[in-house]
Amino acid sequence: MNQMFRMKKLLRLSAFLLAFVALNQANAQIKVGDNPTNINANAAIEVESTSKGILLPRMNTLQQNAMTSPPDGMMIYNTDSACITIRRNGVWRSTCAANGGEAWSTRGNAGTNPSLNFLGTTDAQPLIISTNNAERARFSAAGFLGLGTTSPSYRLDIDAATGGAGNPLRLQGLVAGAISDSILTSASGVVRRMRFSDLLTASNNSWLIDGNTLTTAGAIGTNSNHDLHVETNGTTRLTFTNAGAITQVGTGQVTFTGNIDATNGLDVTNAALTATAGATLTGATTINSTGSAATTIGNAASTVNIAGNNLNVTGLSGGASTDSIMSVTAAGVVRRIKISDLGSYSFTADNGLTKTNNNVALGGALTSATTITTTSANTLSLAGLQGGANTDSIMTITSAGVIRRMKMADIGANSITASNGLTKTGNDIKLGGTLTETTTIAQGTNEVHFTGAGNLGMGTNAPTQRLHVVGNVYVTGAFITPSDIRLKTDITPLGYGLNEILKLSTISYHWKDQVKMGKDRRIGFVAQEIQAAMPELVRVNDDAQKSLSVSYSEFAPVLVNAIKEMNNEISALRSKIESLEMNNRELRAELNSSEANQQGRADKK
């Protein structure tokens, strides 16, 4: 009896559902989404929503074209072109271009026919190309191309004055030309060509390689503030400067058979100079001959006169004990003295140094400043020194190089500030000024490192940030970040939320460099994934790899947005569940009422 009753109940429910479907089919209208009872009278299917859209079938071009006889009017979303395509007249057409896909796409068109498809006009109107909403090029109805002009009258008509361009044409990647080529000339803006043979003629003010016959005075040179260079074998040999000086370049020889009169001096560098008739030099003179570039000035019957400045002779070869040296008399006469004769002389310099034979010694009190210059190869050594005592003094050197002495006992009592800002007072060293150089304060393996750029490193000697710590940081207080709205500008709502959080991977890992980064196993994110989704949270470090760091504290606003989105979805689901429960209660009530009526009629029978 119970089984039969349940069967009757199921039949009644099926009949109700069939009646409901039949009623909707009779009306020939379907409403999906919000306000299901309010449907437009002209719509067969209506979708209403303020938070969702219609999702078309998504397929690539290969899948789209594999469909068998799709009817006109069918729509899909093509994932290759990222466009909606519609079947029309038996052809799939993209909606991303105007006129149903029959226009030129900004991404290019495929399957075009050069005999049918073209870019241009079909009437007597020009074709205009613009950028930044301004005309840049125009093809006239006659086929002329104009750049910078709206009325081109040549096949290529360029107006360089438009827009202040000044240089309208540049050609790159040209192949090498030949003497049989022509060059381009311009007259009143019209470009023409001219043969080289017509250009290189005396009538065109050109110097011919076999000489010119001139009826008036001619010149080779420049009419501007530029030097004139003379070359052979592709190398500059002689330069006439714009100030009128002549400079010989290279290691070749310069020979003058007449007298040299250099009123501003003479400079011969790495070149051979031969003046067989002598030279008169009244300015600063430099003769610098090296290698085989011998320099000869004067002969048995001529002299070298130098007045007004010095004679500098550099690049000389090594001498020998049999050579002579030049000496200068009080009257300025240059003479020579044999080196072997120098040992018999004894003289005392103005600063107290005395030379006797081949020895130079301090033979008296220094009466003038004396400088001893040393190099990395030639140092100053003091031999035979006795052992010192704590009552001695030490030598100190001032910034000007002056040697002074300081008692040992005074060292601990003085305050010394180093160039990097560290100050020593007595036996204590502390920061007594601004650090201007990289400084490391170390005790065993524990070190604090200050860089000249102002970065502080703990556990690292190469800090890349204002505070760079390798290891854990123990804080009993809180890290506080300014967030007052009065300090902020350009404020916009944050768009990151649940969608960006779902793109991130959570990982557990060890650092590769456990000495610098620590040995503990850590958990976190992948900085590259965060950079792709939320680049503001990622910082690029100043190390050689340009490694990435993540600002974990700035995740809080993103997580808040994600929680809000999840709460909205939960609220929407709760509303739908309540609506479904209400509909279920109404259906149960109707079903119970129908069963009661059926039972009443059965009882009457």
Secondary structure as the mmCIF struct_conf table of DSSP 4:
data_model
#
loop_
_struct_conf.conf_type_id
_struct_conf.id
_struct_conf.beg_label_comp_id
_struct_conf.beg_label_asym_id
_struct_conf.beg_label_seq_id
_struct_conf.end_label_comp_id
_struct_conf.end_label_asym_id
_struct_conf.end_label_seq_id
HELX_RH_AL_P HELX_RH_AL_P1 ASN A 2 ASN A 27
TURN_TY1_P TURN_TY1_P1 ALA A 28 ALA A 28
STRN STRN1 ILE A 30 GLY A 33
BEND BEND1 ASP A 34 ASP A 34
TURN_TY1_P TURN_TY1_P2 PRO A 36 THR A 37
TURN_TY1_P TURN_TY1_P3 ALA A 41 ASN A 42
BEND BEND2 ALA A 44 ALA A 44
STRN STRN2 ILE A 45 GLU A 48
BEND BEND3 THR A 50 SER A 51
STRN STRN3 ARG A 58 MET A 59
HELX_RH_AL_P HELX_RH_AL_P2 THR A 61 ASN A 65
TURN_TY1_P TURN_TY1_P4 ALA A 66 ALA A 66
BEND BEND4 MET A 67 SER A 69
HELX_LH_PP_P HELX_LH_PP_P1 PRO A 70 PRO A 71
TURN_TY1_P TURN_TY1_P5 ASP A 72 GLY A 73
STRN STRN4 MET A 75 ASN A 78
TURN_TY1_P TURN_TY1_P6 THR A 79 ALA A 82
STRN STRN5 CYS A 83 ARG A 88
TURN_TY1_P TURN_TY1_P7 ASN A 89 GLY A 90
STRN STRN6 VAL A 91 SER A 94
BEND BEND5 THR A 95 ALA A 97
HELX_RH_AL_P HELX_RH_AL_P3 ALA A 98 GLY A 101
BEND BEND6 ALA A 103 ALA A 103
TURN_TY1_P TURN_TY1_P8 THR A 106 ARG A 107
BEND BEND7 ALA A 110 GLY A 111
TURN_TY1_P TURN_TY1_P9 PRO A 114 LEU A 116
BEND BEND8 LEU A 119 GLY A 120
BEND BEND9 THR A 122 ALA A 124
STRN STRN7 LEU A 127 THR A 131
TURN_TY1_P TURN_TY1_P10 ASN A 132 ASN A 133
STRN STRN8 ALA A 134 PHE A 139
TURN_TY1_P TURN_TY1_P11 ALA A 141 ALA A 142
BEND BEND10 GLY A 143 GLY A 143
STRN STRN9 LEU A 145 LEU A 147
BEND BEND11 GLY A 148 GLY A 148
BEND BEND12 THR A 150 SER A 151
BEND BEND13 TYR A 154 ARG A 155
STRN STRN10 LEU A 156 ILE A 158
TURN_TY1_P TURN_TY1_P12 ALA A 160 ALA A 161
HELX_RH_3T_P HELX_RH_3T_P1 THR A 162 GLY A 164
BEND BEND14 GLY A 173 GLY A 173
HELX_LH_PP_P HELX_LH_PP_P2 LEU A 174 ALA A 176
TURN_TY1_P TURN_TY1_P13 ILE A 179 SER A 180
STRN STRN11 SER A 182 ALA A 187
TURN_TY1_P TURN_TY1_P14 SER A 188 GLY A 189
STRN STRN12 VAL A 190 ARG A 195
HELX_RH_AL_P HELX_RH_AL_P4 PHE A 196 LEU A 199
BEND BEND15 LEU A 200 THR A 201
HELX_RH_3T_P HELX_RH_3T_P2 ALA A 202 ASN A 204
TURN_TY1_P TURN_TY1_P15 ASN A 205 ASN A 205
TURN_TY1_P TURN_TY1_P16 ILE A 209 ASP A 210
BEND BEND16 THR A 215 THR A 216
BEND BEND17 GLY A 221 GLY A 221
BEND BEND18 ASN A 223 ASN A 225
STRN STRN13 LEU A 228 THR A 232
TURN_TY1_P TURN_TY1_P17 ASN A 233 GLY A 234
STRN STRN14 THR A 235 PHE A 240
TURN_TY1_P TURN_TY1_P18 ASN A 242 ALA A 243
BEND BEND19 GLY A 244 GLY A 244
STRN STRN15 ILE A 246 GLN A 248
BEND BEND20 GLY A 250 THR A 251
STRN STRN16 GLN A 253 PHE A 256
BEND BEND21 THR A 257 GLY A 258
STRN STRN17 ILE A 260 ALA A 262
TURN_TY1_P TURN_TY1_P19 THR A 263 ASN A 264
STRN STRN18 ASP A 267 THR A 269
BEND BEND22 ASN A 270 ALA A 271
STRN STRN19 ALA A 272 ALA A 275
TURN_TY1_P TURN_TY1_P20 THR A 276 ALA A 277
STRN STRN20 ALA A 279 LEU A 281
BEND BEND23 GLY A 283 GLY A 283
STRN STRN21 THR A 285 ASN A 288
TURN_TY1_P TURN_TY1_P21 GLY A 291 SER A 292
STRN STRN22 THR A 296 ILE A 297
TURN_TY1_P TURN_TY1_P22 ALA A 300 ALA A 301
STRN STRN23 VAL A 304 ILE A 306
BEND BEND24 GLY A 308 ASN A 309
STRN STRN24 LEU A 311 THR A 314
BEND BEND25 GLY A 315 GLY A 315
HELX_LH_PP_P HELX_LH_PP_P3 LEU A 316 GLY A 318
TURN_TY1_P TURN_TY1_P23 SER A 321 THR A 322
STRN STRN25 SER A 324 VAL A 328
TURN_TY1_P TURN_TY1_P24 ALA A 330 ALA A 331
STRN STRN26 VAL A 334 LYS A 338
HELX_RH_3T_P HELX_RH_3T_P3 ILE A 339 SER A 344
STRN STRN27 SER A 346 THR A 348
TURN_TY1_P TURN_TY1_P25 ASP A 350 ASN A 351
BEND BEND26 GLY A 352 GLY A 352
STRN STRN28 LEU A 353 THR A 356
TURN_TY1_P TURN_TY1_P26 ASN A 357 ASN A 358
STRN STRN29 ASN A 359 LEU A 362
BEND BEND27 GLY A 364 GLY A 364
BEND BEND28 SER A 368 SER A 368
BEND BEND29 SER A 376 ASN A 378
BEND BEND30 GLY A 384 GLY A 384
HELX_LH_PP_P HELX_LH_PP_P4 LEU A 385 GLY A 387
TURN_TY1_P TURN_TY1_P27 ASN A 390 THR A 391
BEND BEND31 ASP A 392 ASP A 392
STRN STRN30 SER A 393 ILE A 397
TURN_TY1_P TURN_TY1_P28 SER A 399 ALA A 400
STRN STRN31 ILE A 403 LYS A 407
HELX_RH_AL_P HELX_RH_AL_P5 MET A 408 ILE A 411
TURN_TY1_P TURN_TY1_P29 GLY A 412 ALA A 413
BEND BEND32 ASN A 414 ASN A 414
STRN STRN32 SER A 415 THR A 417
TURN_TY1_P TURN_TY1_P30 SER A 419 ASN A 420
BEND BEND33 GLY A 421 GLY A 421
STRN STRN33 LEU A 422 THR A 425
TURN_TY1_P TURN_TY1_P31 GLY A 426 ASN A 427
STRN STRN34 ASP A 428 LEU A 431
BEND BEND34 GLY A 433 GLY A 433
BEND BEND35 GLU A 437 GLU A 437
STRN STRN35 THR A 439 GLN A 443
TURN_TY1_P TURN_TY1_P32 GLY A 444 THR A 445
STRN STRN36 ASN A 446 PHE A 450
TURN_TY1_P TURN_TY1_P33 GLY A 452 ALA A 453
BEND BEND36 GLY A 454 GLY A 454
STRN STRN37 LEU A 456 MET A 458
BEND BEND37 GLY A 459 GLY A 459
BEND BEND38 ASN A 461 ALA A 462
BEND BEND39 GLN A 465 ARG A 466
STRN STRN38 LEU A 467 VAL A 469
BEND BEND40 VAL A 470 GLY A 471
BEND BEND41 THR A 476 GLY A 477
HELX_RH_3T_P HELX_RH_3T_P4 ILE A 485 LEU A 487
BEND BEND42 ASP A 490 ASP A 490
BEND BEND43 GLY A 497 GLY A 497
HELX_RH_AL_P HELX_RH_AL_P6 LEU A 498 ILE A 501
TURN_TY1_P TURN_TY1_P34 LEU A 502 LYS A 503
HELX_LH_PP_P HELX_LH_PP_P5 LEU A 504 THR A 506
STRN STRN39 ILE A 507 TYR A 509
BEND BEND44 LYS A 512 LYS A 512
HELX_RH_AL_P HELX_RH_AL_P7 GLN A 514 MET A 517
BEND BEND45 LYS A 519 ASP A 520
STRN STRN40 ARG A 522 GLY A 524
HELX_RH_AL_P HELX_RH_AL_P8 ALA A 527 ALA A 533
HELX_RH_3T_P HELX_RH_3T_P5 PRO A 535 LEU A 537
STRN STRN41 VAL A 538 VAL A 540
BEND BEND46 ASP A 542 ASP A 543
TURN_TY1_P TURN_TY1_P35 ALA A 544 GLN A 545
STRN STRN42 LEU A 548 VAL A 550
HELX_RH_3T_P HELX_RH_3T_P6 TYR A 552 GLU A 554
HELX_RH_AL_P HELX_RH_AL_P9 PHE A 555 LYS A 604
#
